[in-house]
C-alpha cells in the first residue's frame, strides 16, 4: 500500500528499485526521492539528505521530518537549500521486504545485520542517482539503522557523507553486552507475541493507535505509517496462516532476523567514534529514556558524556517530552536540529 499523493503533497516522490548484489543472493533495495518544486534561494548551496529508518520501520515514517526540512529552508538566515531528500529501506523492511520475500527466506532467514544496510546505501550511491559532486550529503538514521552509516565492512567507507545525524543511537558500552543480548531476546519474544493480521486497514490502524509507540506519534507520522506499513494478504501464507486481511510488509520472522545481529552493535559504536572524530555529527535523543531497560539507558547516558568530552565535532541535542521515536513524536523539533547542524558546516567542506 503506497503513500497517497495528498499525504506527500506539496512534495513529489519518485521510487527506485535497485539491485545491490549482482551475484549470490540478489536482494533489492527500495529508495525514494523527495523534492519540492520551488525556487532555489539565491547565493545558497545545495544539500541532500539520505535517511535510513530503524528496525521494523518503513522509510515513509520520515515524511513529516522531510516536509519540515523543506519548509524550514525558507528562513532568511539559512544559507543552503534542500536539493532533495532520499530514503533507503532495509532489504527486509517496507516495499523491499515484499520484493525480497523469497530471497530472504533462502539467504537471510535468521539474520539481517548492519552490513546489509551499508551495502544497500553504497549500492544507491554507486548508481549515480545522487549527484555527489555538487551537493553536501547528510546521512541520517534512526536507532539500529545507524549501522548503515557506521559499519566497518569491506568496500564501505565512513566518509562519504559531509555530516551524519544519528537519532536515538544505541551507543552501548561493551560492558553491557550480556544485558543487551537479553534485551534482544526479550524484544524478539515480545514482537513474536503481537498480532500481525487484521481484517482490514482500519482495524490495523485502530490497534496500533491504542498501543505504544504509535499512540503517541504525531498525526502525520502515524498517517504515513498506516498508509505504507501494510500489505494485503493473497492466498494462504505460511508466515501468517491467513488468506485474507492485511499484514505488515516485514514479517515477524524477518523482524526477529533484524534484531539478532545485535552483537555487532559494538563494532558500529567503534565506527561511530571514527565518524565523530572526522566529520560534523549530531546525536538527537528524546528526553525520556524509558524505552530501554535501566542498565542500557544508564550506559547510553554515560556514553553520551564520554562522546561529548572526546569529540568536539559532535553536537548532542535532547528533545523534551519525547522518547525513542522522537522523530515521529516531534518531527518539527528534529528537523530544526538537523537544519542547525547543516547550517554550521563551513561552506568550504562542501563538494562543490
N, C-alpha and C positions, 0 to 999 in steps of 0.2 A: 504494500500500500504506500503510494508516494505522497509527498507533501503536496498540498493543494496550492495552486497558483496564488490564491488570495492570502494564504499564510505566508508565502515567500515575499509577496509584494511589500515594498516597491522594488525589491531586488529581482534580478534574474538569476536562474540557476541552470547550469549545464552539468550533466552527469557523464562520467567517463569510466569505462571498464578496461582494465589494464592487466595483461599477463605479466607477472613479475618473476615467474620461473619458466624458463624456456625448456628445461629438461627436468626429468624426475616427476615430482607431483605438481602438475600445472595449476596452482592456485591463481585466482584472480583477485584484484583489488578494485574497490569502487571509490572513485574520487569525485567530489562535487566542487564546482567552481561557482562562486557567488560574485556578482558585480552589481554596481549601481550606475545607471545611466544618468550621469550628472556632470556638469562642467568641472574640470580639474582646477584646483586653486593655482593661481599664478605664483611662480617662484617657489613651488613646492616640489618635493621629491617623492617618488612612488614607494609604497610599502606593500608587501604581500604577506598575508598570514597563512600559515599551514597548521591546521588543527587536527588533533587526534583525541578521540574520546577514551574514557576509561573502560574497564572490564564490563561487558554486558550491555553496553550502550551503543546505539547507532549515532552517527555523526550529526544527525539533524538536531539533536538537543543543544547544539551550539548556536542554533539560529538566533535566539534573542540577543546573545552576545554579539554575533555577527552584525545584526541590524544596528545595535548601539555603536559599534566600531565605525560603521559607515556614517552614522548620524553625527557622531562626536567630531569628526574631522572638519565639520563646518565652522568650528570655533576659530576665531580670528588669530589666536595665539599659537595655533598648531601649524607647523611649517612643512608638513607632509600630507599626502593624500593616500587613502587606501585604494590601491590599484585593483586588487581582487583578493578574495579570501577562499582558500581551498580547505576541504575536509578530506581526511583519509580514514577509511574504516579498517578495523582488524579483518583478516581474511575469514574469520568465523562469526562476524557480527554484521548486523544490518543487511543491506542488499547483498553484500559479499557472501554472507552465510548461505543465502539461497543459491547463488551461483556455484558455490564451492561445496555444496552439501555432500555429493558423492565422493569427491576427492578428500574431504576432511575425514570421512568415515574410514577411508583406506589409509591415509598417511598421518593424520593428526587426530586420531580418535581420543587420545589420552592427554595430549599436551600441545598447547599453542603459546609459545613464550614471547618475551620481548624482542628477540631477534627476528621473529616473523614480522613484527611491526616495523622494525628498522629496515628490513628488506623491502617491505611494501613502500615505505617512504622513499627510499633510494630508487625503487622502480619507477615511481611517479616522477622524480626529479630527472631521471635519465630520458624520459620521453620528450623533453623539450617543451612541454605544455606550459611550464612556468619559465618566464624569461628571466633567468637568474642573473644575467649580465646587467640588467637595467632596473633592478629593484632591490630594496632591502628585504630579506626573507626573515620572518619572525616565526619561529616554531612555538607551538602552543600545545599543551597536553593536559589531561586530567588523570590524576591518580596513577594506576598501573599503566596507562597509556604513555607515561613518561619514558618507558623503555624504548619507545620509537624514536626518541630524541637523545637518549643517553644510554646506549648499549654498545659495548666494545665487541664487535664481531667483524669478521673479515669483509673487506670492501665497504664498510660503513664508517664514514668519517664523522667526527664530532663537531666539525667547524663549518658545516655548510650553511648554517644559519648565522645571521648578523647578531641575533639576540634570541634568547629562549625564555619561555614563560611556562612555569610548572604550577598548575592549580592543584592544591592539596597533594603534593608529592609525598609518598610514604617513605620518608628518609630514615628508616630504622637503622640503628647501630647493630653491629654484629653480635652484641651480647644478648639480643632478643630473638635470635634465630629460633630457639625452641618454642617460645610463646607465639611467635609469628606463624610457625608451622601448625601449631594447634589452632590458631585463629583461621588459617586456610581450611583446615579440616572441618571446623565448625561452619564456616561460610558455605562450603560445598554442601554439607548436610542440610543446612537451613534452606538454601536455594533449591535443593532437590525436593524439599517438602512442600514448596509453594505450588499452587495451581498453575498450569500452563496452557489450558484450553478453556475458552469461553464461547458461548453460543454465537456471539456477535461482537462487533467493535464497541458497542455501547456498554455491554456487560463488562468487557475488558477494561474500559475506561473507568467505570464505576468502581470496580475492585481496586484498581491502582490508586484512585483518588482517595480511597479510605485507608491506605497503607503508606508507611514510610518507605523510601524517602519522597515518593511522588506527591504525597498530600500537602507538602509544604513548598512545592515548586511554584515559581512564577507561572501565571496562567498561560503565557505564550510558550514557555518551555514545555509545559505539560501538554498543550495542544500539539506542538510539533512532535512530541513523543508519541502521543496517541495516533497521529496520522501516519507515522513512519515505522513504528516498532513492530507491528504485527503483520502477519500474512494469513491468507485464507488456507485452510486445510483442503487437500484434494485427494480423496480416496483414503483408505485406512493407512496410517503411517506408523511405522514401527516405534518411533520415538514418543508418540503420544497415545497410540491405540485408538484414536478417534478419527472419524471420517468427515465431520462437519464442524464448522466454527472457525475461530481464529486462534493463533498461537504466536508467540514471539518468533522473530526471524532467527534468533540464536536459540538453539535447543538447550535443554538442561545439560545434556552430555557435553556440549561444546562450552557452556558456561563453566562447568567443572574443569574442562581442559585448559581454560584460560587462567584459572586460579592455581593449578598445580605447579607451574614453574616458579612459584613464589620464592623458592630458594635462590633464584638468580637475581632477586631484587637487590641484594647487597653488591653484586657486580655493577648493577645500574647506578647505585649510590656512589660507587667509586668513580664511575664515568661522569656522573653528575658533578663531582668535585672538580674534575678536569674542565668541564664546561664553565663552571662558576669562576674558575681561575682565568679562563681565556676570553670569555665573552660577557657582555652585559646580560644579566639573568634576573628574572623576577620569580619569586615564590608568592603565591596567593593562597592564604589559608582562611577558613571560616573560623570565627571566634569560638564556636562550640566544638569541642573535640570528643564528644561522647560517642561518635561513630566507632572509635577504636577502643578495645579493652584498655584499662588503665595503664598497664605496663607498656603497651605500644604507644599510647598517647604521651606518656612521660618520655619515651625515647625520642619521639618526634620533637617534643618541646626542647629537650636538651640538645638535639642535633641542630635545631634552628639557631640556638645561641652559638653553637660551635661554628656553623657555617657563616653566621654574621660576623664573627670575630676574624675568620680566616680569609674571607673573600670580599674585598672592597667593591668589586663589580656586581655584587649581589644586592638586590633590594627585596625586602620581605614586607608584604602587605597583609594585614588581617582585616577581613570584612566583618563588621559587627552583626550579631544575631543570625549568623549562618553556620552551617555545618559542612560536612564533607562535599555535598553537592552545591557548593557556594555559587557556581556559575549558573545553575538552574534556579537557585533561590533568589539571587540578587544580580542578574546579568548586567545591569547598568553599572553597578559599582565595580564589577570585574572588568568590564570594558574600559572604564575610566582609568583603572590601574594599568591596564595594558597600554592605553594611549600615553599615559605619563611616562612609562618606561621608554617607549619608542621615541617620544619627543626628547628624551635625554641623551640619545645616542648621537655622538658627533657625526656631522654630515660626511666628513672625510672617510668614515668607516664604511660608507655605502659603496656597493659595487656599481658605480655609475659611469 
